[in-house]
Amino acid sequence: MKIVTVNVPDSYIDAIKKLVGENGLYPSRSEAIRCAVRDFLIKELALARNTSRRTKPEPEEALDESTFVRIPIDSVDENDELIRDFKTYKIVRKLI
């Protein structure tokens, strides 16, 4: 993982604190923010006119980073074990 520094308003931090901790939905602020960014990316990529979902992802080493983006998707199996998968999107530029 990479470290990203972001300036956010105090009200955002206060809201995140309510979601984190022993009785919260997330174990840490970092995890809450990662989930929020992941959900944002999935939503925006699905709605953007200049992207389309790949039906058959190519092998990871064959993906050109300037043409494809991979978004991690976490799910839980029947044994409550975390499963990490990826959705691959191809960036398509709209011709004007």
Backbone as a chain_set.jsonl record, in Angstrom:
{"seq": "MKIVTVNVPDSYIDAIKKLVGENGLYPSRSEAIRCAVRDFLIKELALARNTSRRTKPEPEEALDESTFVRIPIDSVDENDELIRDFKTYKIVRKLI", "coords": {"N": [[0.838, -1.18, 0.0], [0.339, 2.289, -0.564], [1.219, 5.437, 0.938], [-0.878, 8.177, 1.389], [-1.33, 11.58, 1.744], [-3.875, 13.587, 2.939], [-5.777, 16.501, 3.28], [-8.468, 17.137, 5.319], [-11.643, 18.459, 6.43], [-12.258, 19.233, 9.924], [-14.769, 18.348, 10.731], [-15.191, 16.083, 9.161], [-13.276, 14.332, 10.195], [-14.266, 14.065, 12.799], [-16.668, 12.736, 12.242], [-15.671, 10.361, 11.134], [-14.382, 9.308, 13.377], [-16.549, 8.436, 14.869], [-17.234, 6.152, 13.54], [-15.211, 4.404, 13.985], [-13.308, 2.168, 16.051], [-13.728, 0.259, 19.106], [-16.526, -0.224, 19.317], [-17.273, 0.501, 16.809], [-17.785, 0.497, 13.197], [-15.497, 0.077, 11.757], [-12.066, -0.951, 12.088], [-10.033, 0.937, 12.13], [-9.114, 4.371, 11.325], [-7.814, 4.493, 8.886], [-8.729, 2.167, 7.56], [-11.467, 2.75, 7.329], [-11.362, 4.976, 5.63], [-10.104, 3.825, 3.393], [-12.131, 2.038, 2.576], [-14.141, 3.879, 1.932], [-12.943, 5.277, -0.196], [-12.585, 3.169, -2.016], [-15.3, 2.428, -2.509], [-16.187, 4.834, -3.653], [-14.583, 4.932, -5.985], [-15.461, 2.619, -7.357], [-18.165, 3.266, -7.822], [-17.937, 5.665, -9.345], [-16.399, 4.825, -11.547], [-18.101, 2.955, -12.688], [-20.198, 4.58, -13.499], [-19.081, 6.482, -15.145], [-18.799, 7.836, -18.382], [-16.608, 7.409, -19.994], [-15.506, 4.953, -19.404], [-15.442, 1.382, -19.348], [-16.471, -1.82, -18.223], [-14.329, -4.578, -18.08], [-14.929, -7.787, -19.35], [-13.397, -10.088, -19.348], [-10.666, -10.163, -17.55], [-7.284, -9.477, -18.341], [-4.113, -11.188, -17.839], [-2.374, -9.995, -14.947], [0.212, -8.883, -15.421], [0.034, -8.166, -18.055], [-1.551, -5.952, -18.237], [-1.844, -2.636, -19.16], [-1.048, 0.157, -17.375], [-1.832, 2.716, -18.083], [-4.088, 2.332, -19.51], [-5.77, 0.548, -18.189], [-7.451, 0.031, -15.045], [-7.36, -1.396, -11.838], [-9.561, -2.319, -9.306], [-9.792, -3.098, -5.924], [-12.0, -5.493, -4.467], [-13.655, -6.41, -1.644], [-15.019, -9.238, -0.033], [-17.003, -11.556, 1.925], [-16.773, -14.97, 2.716], [-18.707, -18.054, 3.229], [-17.647, -18.923, 5.633], [-17.084, -16.68, 7.028], [-14.677, -15.557, 6.244], [-12.41, -13.203, 4.956], [-12.37, -12.262, 1.58], [-10.432, -11.187, -1.048], [-10.833, -9.714, -4.105], [-10.535, -8.53, -7.49], [-11.808, -5.982, -9.634], [-11.574, -5.209, -12.994], [-11.192, -2.388, -14.984], [-11.431, -0.9, -18.163], [-10.09, 1.991, -19.524], [-11.64, 4.144, -21.629], [-11.393, 6.495, -24.098], [-13.551, 9.088, -25.008], [-14.51, 9.988, -28.212], [-14.734, 13.13, -29.724]], "CA": [[0.0, 0.0, 0.0], [1.023, 3.585, -0.602], [0.735, 6.434, 1.879], [-1.402, 9.378, 0.745], [-1.672, 12.605, 2.72], [-5.054, 14.33, 2.504], [-6.316, 17.454, 4.245], [-9.935, 17.079, 5.376], [-12.183, 19.297, 7.512], [-12.402, 18.603, 11.243], [-16.066, 17.669, 10.82], [-15.022, 14.754, 8.566], [-12.531, 13.531, 11.172], [-15.202, 13.761, 13.889], [-17.602, 11.718, 11.742], [-14.92, 9.109, 10.993], [-14.148, 8.794, 14.738], [-17.761, 7.74, 15.31], [-17.304, 4.867, 12.832], [-13.995, 3.645, 14.286], [-13.063, 1.811, 17.443], [-14.238, -0.997, 19.648], [-17.945, -0.37, 18.988], [-17.483, 1.074, 15.489], [-17.876, -0.389, 12.035], [-14.164, -0.116, 11.188], [-11.043, -1.078, 13.126], [-9.138, 2.095, 12.137], [-9.463, 5.442, 10.379], [-7.282, 4.12, 7.573], [-9.631, 1.193, 6.939], [-12.7, 3.465, 6.969], [-11.068, 5.815, 4.463], [-9.881, 2.914, 2.256], [-13.446, 1.563, 2.126], [-14.837, 5.001, 1.303], [-12.306, 5.537, -1.493], [-12.917, 2.035, -2.886], [-16.699, 2.567, -2.922], [-16.248, 5.978, -4.552], [-14.004, 4.548, -7.272], [-16.356, 1.667, -8.014], [-19.339, 4.001, -8.283], [-17.574, 6.609, -10.4], [-15.959, 4.097, -12.737], [-19.275, 2.334, -13.296], [-21.055, 5.608, -14.067], [-18.366, 7.345, -16.085], [-19.015, 7.517, -19.799], [-15.374, 7.043, -20.668], [-14.977, 3.676, -18.925], [-16.285, 0.207, -19.522], [-15.965, -2.957, -17.438], [-13.792, -5.697, -18.845], [-15.559, -9.04, -18.971], [-12.322, -11.049, -19.118], [-9.421, -9.463, -17.275], [-6.056, -10.087, -18.834], [-3.176, -11.414, -16.727], [-1.961, -8.734, -14.328], [1.398, -8.309, -16.033], [-0.287, -7.706, -19.398], [-2.386, -4.76, -18.166], [-1.162, -1.357, -19.292], [-1.602, 1.024, -16.333], [-2.433, 3.915, -18.656], [-5.325, 1.919, -20.172], [-6.598, -0.237, -17.281], [-7.365, 0.283, -13.612], [-7.883, -2.528, -11.065], [-10.125, -1.874, -8.043], [-10.014, -4.243, -5.032], [-13.347, -5.729, -3.957], [-13.613, -7.342, -0.519], [-16.264, -9.915, 0.308], [-16.842, -12.543, 2.991], [-17.33, -16.258, 2.317], [-19.621, -18.667, 4.192], [-16.934, -19.105, 6.906], [-16.757, -15.328, 7.489], [-13.302, -15.223, 5.92], [-12.316, -12.116, 3.989], [-11.891, -12.635, 0.247], [-10.09, -10.003, -1.844], [-10.86, -9.921, -5.542], [-10.356, -7.271, -8.196], [-12.546, -5.715, -10.858], [-10.706, -4.5, -13.92], [-11.905, -1.48, -15.867], [-10.643, -0.344, -19.258], [-10.36, 3.407, -19.723], [-11.887, 4.401, -23.05], [-11.554, 7.933, -24.324], [-14.673, 9.42, -25.859], [-14.15, 10.832, -29.351], [-15.652, 14.262, -29.866]], "C": [[0.88, 1.239, 0.0], [0.42, 4.512, 0.446], [0.327, 7.669, 1.087], [-1.793, 10.354, 1.847], [-2.813, 13.437, 2.156], [-5.471, 15.273, 3.626], [-7.829, 17.398, 4.176], [-10.418, 17.962, 6.529], [-12.319, 18.509, 8.824], [-13.718, 17.845, 11.368], [-16.005, 16.265, 10.211], [-14.328, 13.825, 9.55], [-13.44, 13.128, 12.325], [-16.182, 12.666, 13.476], [-16.912, 10.361, 11.618], [-14.673, 8.487, 12.365], [-15.349, 8.018, 15.263], [-17.89, 6.361, 14.675], [-16.178, 3.915, 13.22], [-13.944, 3.285, 15.768], [-13.731, 0.517, 17.834], [-15.697, -1.248, 19.28], [-18.278, 0.159, 17.596], [-17.553, 0.024, 14.395], [-16.507, -0.741, 11.466], [-13.12, -0.17, 12.301], [-10.12, 0.139, 13.221], [-9.641, 3.155, 11.167], [-8.994, 5.085, 8.981], [-8.217, 3.161, 6.85], [-10.939, 1.853, 6.516], [-12.491, 4.299, 5.71], [-10.812, 4.952, 3.237], [-11.206, 2.426, 1.698], [-14.208, 2.671, 1.405], [-14.264, 5.296, -0.082], [-12.638, 4.417, -2.475], [-14.347, 2.153, -3.399], [-16.882, 3.727, -3.896], [-15.732, 5.599, -5.94], [-14.905, 3.584, -8.037], [-17.557, 2.392, -8.605], [-18.997, 4.901, -9.461], [-17.144, 5.898, -11.679], [-17.138, 3.443, -13.453], [-20.14, 3.363, -14.011], [-20.38, 6.452, -15.145], [-18.59, 6.89, -17.527], [-17.759, 7.031, -20.495], [-14.73, 5.781, -20.113], [-15.947, 2.558, -19.246], [-15.652, -0.945, -18.764], [-15.488, -4.051, -18.37], [-14.493, -6.961, -18.395], [-14.527, -10.11, -18.666], [-11.038, -10.287, -18.827], [-8.222, -10.223, -17.829], [-5.147, -10.364, -17.643], [-2.613, -10.082, -16.235], [-0.772, -8.097, -15.033], [1.135, -7.773, -17.44], [-1.103, -6.422, -19.402], [-1.526, -3.502, -18.214], [-1.818, -0.382, -18.319], [-2.214, 2.301, -16.89], [-3.777, 3.607, -19.31], [-6.285, 1.204, -19.23], [-6.409, 0.215, -15.841], [-8.011, -0.91, -12.906], [-8.311, -2.018, -9.7], [-10.351, -3.09, -7.15], [-11.441, -4.285, -4.514], [-13.237, -6.766, -2.844], [-14.991, -7.946, -0.307], [-15.951, -10.956, 1.382], [-17.48, -13.852, 2.528], [-18.214, -16.832, 3.423], [-18.984, -18.919, 5.556], [-16.505, -17.78, 7.514], [-15.287, -14.985, 7.281], [-13.299, -14.178, 4.816], [-11.721, -12.621, 2.677], [-11.621, -11.346, -0.511], [-10.045, -10.421, -3.312], [-10.671, -8.561, -6.192], [-11.307, -7.192, -9.368], [-11.625, -4.879, -11.732], [-11.553, -3.662, -14.852], [-10.942, -0.989, -16.952], [-11.068, 1.108, -19.442], [-10.472, 3.643, -21.214], [-12.128, 5.888, -23.213], [-12.666, 8.159, -25.338], [-14.212, 10.342, -26.983], [-15.187, 11.924, -29.516], [-15.812, 14.619, -31.332]], "O": [[2.006, 1.231, 0.496], [-0.752, 4.384, 0.798], [1.07, 8.151, 0.232], [-2.508, 9.987, 2.779], [-2.733, 13.933, 1.032], [-5.513, 14.879, 4.791], [-8.415, 17.586, 3.11], [-9.684, 18.186, 7.491], [-12.472, 17.288, 8.822], [-13.779, 16.813, 12.037], [-16.687, 15.357, 10.685], [-14.734, 12.676, 9.725], [-13.397, 11.986, 12.782], [-16.491, 11.773, 14.265], [-17.495, 9.331, 11.955], [-14.747, 7.267, 12.508], [-15.19, 7.054, 16.012], [-18.579, 5.493, 15.212], [-16.188, 2.748, 12.827], [-14.468, 4.005, 16.618], [-14.236, -0.223, 16.99], [-16.063, -2.38, 18.961], [-19.453, 0.255, 17.241], [-17.4, -1.172, 14.641], [-16.366, -1.746, 10.77], [-13.27, 0.486, 13.332], [-9.492, 0.361, 14.256], [-10.476, 2.884, 10.304], [-9.693, 5.343, 8.001], [-8.471, 3.324, 5.657], [-11.465, 1.544, 5.447], [-13.347, 4.322, 4.826], [-11.253, 5.302, 2.142], [-11.394, 2.398, 0.481], [-14.847, 2.425, 0.382], [-15.012, 5.537, -1.03], [-12.94, 4.684, -3.638], [-14.588, 1.996, -4.596], [-17.645, 3.618, -4.856], [-16.367, 5.906, -6.949], [-15.083, 3.732, -9.245], [-17.923, 2.159, -9.757], [-19.702, 4.894, -10.47], [-17.493, 6.331, -12.776], [-17.168, 3.386, -14.682], [-20.755, 3.047, -15.03], [-21.058, 7.068, -15.967], [-18.568, 5.696, -17.828], [-17.843, 6.312, -21.49], [-13.539, 5.554, -20.322], [-17.146, 2.789, -19.398], [-14.427, -1.034, -18.675], [-16.169, -4.404, -19.333], [-14.643, -7.194, -17.195], [-14.76, -10.961, -17.807], [-10.382, -9.81, -19.754], [-8.167, -11.452, -17.784], [-5.376, -9.838, -16.554], [-2.403, -9.159, -17.022], [-0.754, -6.881, -15.222], [1.939, -7.0, -17.962], [-1.329, -5.85, -20.468], [-0.605, -3.329, -17.415], [-3.016, -0.119, -18.424], [-3.046, 2.915, -16.223], [-4.529, 4.527, -19.633], [-7.496, 1.246, -19.445], [-5.349, 0.714, -15.464], [-9.072, -1.382, -13.315], [-7.533, -1.364, -9.007], [-11.032, -4.029, -7.562], [-12.021, -3.257, -4.166], [-12.773, -7.882, -3.08], [-16.005, -7.253, -0.391], [-14.79, -11.204, 1.706], [-18.596, -13.85, 2.008], [-18.444, -16.175, 4.438], [-19.699, -19.111, 6.54], [-15.663, -17.749, 8.411], [-14.714, -14.212, 8.048], [-14.078, -14.254, 3.866], [-10.705, -13.315, 2.666], [-12.504, -10.493, -0.604], [-9.328, -11.343, -3.7], [-10.649, -7.543, -5.5], [-11.587, -8.197, -10.023], [-10.975, -3.949, -11.254], [-12.515, -4.154, -15.443], [-9.778, -0.7, -16.675], [-12.259, 1.414, -19.507], [-9.537, 3.384, -21.972], [-12.977, 6.466, -22.534], [-12.717, 7.511, -26.383], [-13.588, 11.37, -26.723], [-16.388, 11.661, -29.454], [-16.546, 15.55, -31.664]]}, "num_chains": 1, "name": "protein.A"}
